[in-house]
Amino acid sequence: MNLQPHTAVLSTHSIDNAVEITTPKGTIHAAQFVNCTGAWAAATSRLPNIPVAPRKGQMFSVSLPPSLPLHFVLRTPDIYIVPRTAGPATGRAIIGATVEDIGFDKAVHPADIDRLRSLAAALLPAIARAHQLEAWSGLRPATSDGLPFSEFSQVNRIISLPQATIGTGSSSRLPPHA
């Protein structure tokens, strides 16, 4: 396996039982090529027909009050609350997330975080008073129909799986509310 992080793909060509990948750093020959750059798949590649765009999600974390021993994920169509029940984040919960089609903007907006808190407090009133630890945003890959995208070349050597990075991405953080 030859990982090439932060490397643009200029072209790909199927050759016999292999694929030739041209990058600014040179040419690579491989049995298969996987493009798994997530929300950046279309922006970082000159490959045609990659129908993926960034979808922004803002979220925040809180310290759960002792009166709220949450041990399971709560999810509605508008919000999720994920408790951390093990490890160094035990006693915290992540609350999210907005879903925004605004390009690569990773700004965190306090009004959006406040709206998420209100939605969470409607489910669990103690969340309204929980201490906010941090707020951040991330970018996820999205397609126009919301379905996963994968595309194989005519010889099944070139694979594009932008959603391989769902749930990860680049973050932008804000300090907690005072």
Secondary structure, DSSP 8 states (H G I E B T S, - for coil): ----TT--B-EEEEETTEEEEEETTEEEEES-EEE--GGGTTTSB--S----EEEEEEEEEEE--TT----S-EE-SS-EEEEE-SGGGTTEEEEE---B--TT-----HHHHHHHHHHHHHH-GGGGGS-EEEEEEEEEEE-TTSS---EE-TTS-EEE-GGGGTT----EEE----
